[in-house]
Amino acid sequence: MTTQLKLIPGHKKELQATPVLQVSKLSKVFKTGDGPMTVLQDVNFQVAEGEFLCVLGPSGCGKTTLLNVLAGFEKPSAGNALLEETPITESGPDRCVVFQEDTLFPWLTVKENIAFGVKGLSKKEKREKTNHFLDLVGLTPFGDYLPREISGGMKKRVSLARVLILQPRILLMDEPFGALDAQTREEMQDLLLSLWNQFHHTIIFITHDIDEAVALADRILVMQKDPGMIAKEIRVRLPRPRERTEAPFQDYCKTLYQSLKKPQP
Ligand SMILES: Nc1ncnc2c1ncn2[C@@H]1O[C@H](COP(=O)(O)OP(=O)(O)OP(=O)(O)O)[C@@H](O)[C@H]1O
């Protein structure tokens, strides 16, 4: 395994870029009424510790299927995904998933939702930790509210706090901000980047939004469909914070737009 050093913009220190995740020759075939359907074919990539990787692709190209394999919800038909050299065969606390849809427990308060998965702490420690994460996502005044009493953006903040408090090795995010309005979406992207700067998680973030990928990623994997495969990899060499209206940002967007438009090889 190769080990390199890289500087992640926005991070204060150099991080060791040892791959935490290695995906090799991964394929996924579903049985359907019309016969086998190859959704992913020969997918290969690595993710470095602390890296922010976006997977960008059109609807139906297999992004969620890929994330489900990494989460351990689906098994590959061929090839494998290794988490620190161990094949992923089931879900585990080292990987947390944030979905697009709301998955909060409606009968629990914001604080209770955040604290839900925390184990092995005294009541006092758990309360302090919960309050800390509540504060990190800017929801301190809303700790005792129920999910139905807060906005969609606030629910997303709770969803983020709920997984961050578990300190996962890898954060898997499946179009988490897809249902939000443009302004709230940008606010959530900024919040996620600021939390990533503090915690240095490894993040795999699925999106079909070009701007979102350029705003967030260290590196973008562009997928094509039928079958789903990685068509292109682009490293985003823009300093953070990234200014969306400036030419270099727009240049990346144009390149990605062209990549997505290209016909299937
Ligand atoms: N369990 C399953 N059985 C059969 N087909 C499936 C199954 N899960 C997904 N598929 C098919 O695999 C293809 C890829 O689906 P997937 O949800 O992974 O794509 P996606 O890129 O995430 O799409 P979107 O951006 O619209 O969410 C689709 O045609 C879908 O119908």
The ligand as an ORCA input file, in Angstrom:
! r2SCAN-3c Opt
* xyz 0 1
  N     -32.546     -4.017     -4.859
  C     -32.601     -3.706     -6.156
  N     -33.093     -4.580     -7.055
  C     -33.131     -4.302     -8.368
  N     -32.693     -3.141     -8.904
  C     -32.188     -2.233     -8.052
  C     -32.117     -2.460     -6.653
  N     -31.553     -1.359     -6.067
  C     -31.301     -0.498     -7.076
  N     -31.674     -1.008     -8.261
  C     -31.556     -0.368     -9.574
  O     -30.211      0.007     -9.713
  C     -30.128      1.198    -10.472
  C     -29.266      2.194     -9.736
  O     -29.977      2.627     -8.571
  P     -29.319      3.604     -7.509
  O     -30.388      3.978     -6.548
  O     -28.099      2.989     -6.963
  O     -28.919      4.838     -8.437
  P     -28.588      6.347     -8.041
  O     -27.470      6.771     -8.925
  O     -28.382      6.476     -6.577
  O     -29.927      7.097     -8.461
  P     -30.603      8.431     -7.834
  O     -29.608      9.541     -8.034
  O     -31.841      8.612     -8.661
  O     -30.896      8.156     -6.395
  C     -31.547      1.680    -10.721
  O     -31.951      1.312    -12.020
  C     -32.343      0.915     -9.678
  O     -33.643      0.678    -10.128
*
